[in-house]
């Protein structure tokens, strides 16, 4: 049962819509002891596979939509988990559910795929030699399902340009750059991610700030605020309170313990 944890996380340049593979990044974790897990929100939906003696049947698989706040959950020691972040614009094709229907929810995969398909995947995952093998099996299963789901709606060809532009510009300027209305921009993101452009930008700023603080030898919140796209440090602190329910310093302490 996944004797070795692995971290396979990778985020590269966004490809064209026609080239999209469903899984953007994968991470495997081993929770050796009982702990409080603190999860920073991402702008992508995820597939979560859990292994462990405290899980009914020893294994379960859930699809998890975007959650706009930090999540805290008690995890029993001995669990392993594989988390796959899905490429924006592929949720309906890869999962059989729209992004808006999935937002804020955690749905068992057997409620989305056929029971036989999920059982076959569970059997394969249960016999996986290690975390890397489990990641490969999940990637293959999701890619196969997406390739066969020809009825799913395609994402807007403007989606990934919009996502990149929103990381450097506001909503109004992004809409102007793309030659569309703000209402059309909101629809493009809502259809593909289940959230609007303002929420997307806010979560990306927050993730940028958290990653910068985690990698810094000495944390300078004023510099991090500017680099992440906040107006000032007060703006950053307000967002941390709203998203994490805590100060930046206290959240970083939580994440270190987690």
C-alpha positions in Angstrom: 0.0 0.0 0.0 2.1 2.9 -1.3 5.2 2.2 0.9 7.0 5.3 -0.4 5.6 8.9 -0.6 6.4 10.9 -3.7 6.0 14.5 -4.8 5.4 14.9 -8.5 4.0 18.4 -8.4 4.8 20.4 -11.6 3.2 23.5 -13.1 4.4 24.4 -16.5 3.3 26.9 -19.2 -0.3 26.7 -20.0 -0.8 24.8 -23.3 -3.4 25.6 -26.0 -6.9 24.3 -25.3 -6.7 21.6 -28.0 -3.5 20.2 -26.4 -4.9 19.9 -22.8 -4.3 16.8 -20.8 -6.7 16.5 -17.9 -4.1 16.3 -15.1 -2.0 19.3 -14.5 0.0 18.2 -11.4 0.1 15.3 -9.0 1.3 15.0 -5.5 1.6 11.9 -3.2 1.7 12.3 0.6 2.1 10.0 3.6 0.6 11.1 6.9 2.7 9.1 9.4 1.0 10.4 12.5 -2.4 12.0 13.5 -2.3 15.6 12.5 -4.3 18.7 11.6 -3.9 19.2 7.9 -4.0 22.8 6.6 -4.8 23.0 2.9 -4.2 26.2 0.9 -6.9 26.7 -1.8 -6.0 26.2 -5.4 -7.8 27.5 -8.5 -8.0 24.0 -9.9 -10.4 21.1 -9.1 -8.7 18.0 -7.7 -9.1 14.2 -7.6 -8.2 12.9 -4.2 -7.3 9.2 -3.6 -7.0 8.1 0.0 -5.5 4.9 1.2 -5.5 3.6 4.8 -6.9 1.3 7.5 -9.4 3.9 8.8 -11.0 4.3 5.3 -13.9 2.0 4.5 -12.6 -0.6 2.1 -9.1 0.7 2.5 -9.3 3.2 -0.4 -11.7 5.9 -1.7 -11.6 8.4 -4.6 -13.3 11.8 -4.6 -13.5 14.8 -6.9 -13.1 18.1 -5.1 -14.1 21.4 -6.5 -12.4 24.8 -5.9 -12.7 26.0 -2.3 -12.0 29.7 -1.8 -10.8 29.4 1.7 -8.1 27.5 3.6 -9.4 24.0 4.8 -8.4 22.4 8.1 -9.0 18.7 8.6 -7.9 16.1 11.2 -6.0 13.2 9.4 -5.5 9.9 11.0 -1.9 8.6 11.0 -1.1 5.8 8.5 -3.0 7.4 5.6 -1.5 7.9 2.2 -3.1 10.3 -0.4 -2.6 11.0 -4.1 -3.8 14.4 -5.2 -4.3 15.2 -8.9 -4.9 18.8 -9.8 -7.0 19.1 -13.0 -6.3 21.4 -15.9 -8.9 24.3 -16.1 -11.3 23.7 -18.9 -11.2 19.8 -18.7 -13.4 19.1 -15.6 -16.5 18.2 -17.5 -14.5 16.0 -20.0 -12.5 14.3 -17.2 -15.1 14.0 -14.5 -18.5 14.2 -16.2 -19.6 17.2 -14.1 -19.4 20.9 -14.8 -17.0 23.2 -12.9 -19.9 25.2 -11.4 -21.6 22.0 -10.1 -18.4 20.9 -8.4 -17.4 24.2 -6.8 -17.1 23.9 -3.0 -18.1 20.2 -3.0 -16.4 16.8 -2.5 -18.1 14.2 -4.6 -17.4 10.4 -4.6 -16.0 9.4 -8.0 -18.6 6.6 -8.3 -21.3 9.3 -8.4 -19.7 10.7 -11.6 -18.2 7.7 -13.4 -19.8 4.2 -13.8 -19.5 2.0 -10.7 -17.7 -0.6 -12.8 -15.1 1.9 -14.0 -14.4 3.2 -10.5 -14.1 -0.3 -9.1 -11.6 -1.3 -11.7 -9.5 1.7 -10.9 -9.7 1.1 -7.2 -8.5 -2.5 -7.7 -5.6 -1.3 -9.7 -4.7 1.4 -7.2 -5.0 -1.0 -4.3 -2.3 -3.2 -5.9 0.0 -0.3 -6.9 3.6 -0.9 -5.9 4.3 2.6 -4.7 3.1 6.2 -5.0 4.6 6.7 -8.4 2.8 3.7 -9.8 -0.5 5.0 -8.2 0.0 8.4 -9.9 0.6 6.7 -13.2 -2.6 4.6 -12.9 -4.7 7.6 -12.0 -3.3 9.7 -14.8 -4.0 6.9 -17.3 -7.6 6.3 -16.1 -8.5 10.0 -16.2 -7.0 10.5 -19.6 -8.8 7.4 -21.0 -12.2 8.6 -19.5 -11.7 12.1 -21.0 -10.8 10.8 -24.4 -14.0 8.8 -24.5 -16.2 11.6 -23.2 -16.8 13.2 -26.5 -20.1 14.7 -25.4 -18.5 17.2 -23.0 -18.5 20.8 -23.8 -15.1 22.3 -25.0 -13.6 25.1 -23.1 -13.4 28.6 -24.6 -10.3 29.1 -26.8 -9.8 32.3 -24.9 -9.6 30.5 -21.5 -5.9 30.1 -21.0 -5.0 33.5 -22.4 -7.5 35.0 -20.0 -6.0 33.1 -17.0 -2.5 34.3 -17.8 -3.6 37.9 -18.4 -5.6 38.0 -15.1 -2.3 37.3 -13.3 -0.9 40.6 -14.5 -4.0 42.7 -15.1 -7.4 43.5 -13.6 -10.7 42.2 -14.9 -11.5 45.3 -17.0 -8.1 45.4 -18.6 -8.1 41.7 -19.3 -11.5 41.9 -21.0 -10.2 44.8 -23.1 -7.1 42.9 -24.1 -9.2 39.9 -25.2 -11.7 42.1 -27.0 -14.7 40.8 -25.0 -17.0 42.2 -22.4 -16.4 41.7 -18.6 -19.6 39.6 -18.6 -18.2 37.3 -21.3 -15.0 37.0 -19.3 -16.9 36.0 -16.2 -18.8 33.4 -18.1 -15.6 31.9 -19.6 -14.1 31.4 -16.1 -17.3 30.3 -14.4 -17.8 27.6 -17.1 -14.2 26.4 -16.9 -13.3 26.8 -13.2 -16.6 27.4 -11.3 -15.4 30.7 -10.0 -15.2 34.3 -11.5 -12.2 36.3 -12.5 -12.0 38.3 -9.3 -11.9 35.1 -7.2 -9.4 33.6 -9.5 -7.1 36.6 -9.2 -7.5 36.7 -5.4 -6.6 33.0 -5.0 -3.6 33.3 -7.3 -2.3 36.3 -5.3 -2.8 34.4 -2.1 -1.0 31.2 -3.4 1.8 33.3 -4.7 2.3 35.0 -1.3 2.2 31.7 0.6 4.7 30.1 -1.7 7.0 33.1 -1.5 6.9 33.1 2.3 7.6 29.4 2.4 10.7 29.7 0.2 12.1 32.8 1.8 15.0 32.6 4.2 13.8 35.8 5.8 10.1 36.7 5.3 9.5 40.3 4.3 5.7 40.7 4.0 5.9 44.1 2.4 8.0 42.8 -0.4 5.9 39.7 -0.8 2.8 41.8 -1.0 4.1 43.9 -3.8 5.5 40.9 -5.7 2.2 39.0 -5.4 0.2 41.9 -6.7 -1.4 43.3 -3.6 -1.8 47.1 -3.2 0.2 47.0 0.0 0.8 44.9 3.1 -2.5 45.9 4.7 -4.3 44.5 1.6 -2.3 41.2 2.0 -3.2 40.9 5.7 -6.9 41.5 4.9 -6.9 38.8 2.3 -5.2 36.3 4.7 -7.8 37.0 7.3 -10.6 36.5 4.7 -9.1 33.3 3.1 -7.3 31.7 5.9 -9.0 33.1 9.0 -5.6 34.0 10.4 -2.7 36.4 10.2 0.1 35.7 7.6 2.5 34.8 10.4 0.1 32.4 12.1 -0.9 30.7 8.9 2.8 30.0 8.0 3.2 28.5 11.5 0.2 26.3 10.8 1.6 25.2 7.5 5.0 24.4 8.9 3.3 22.2 11.6 1.1 20.6 8.9 
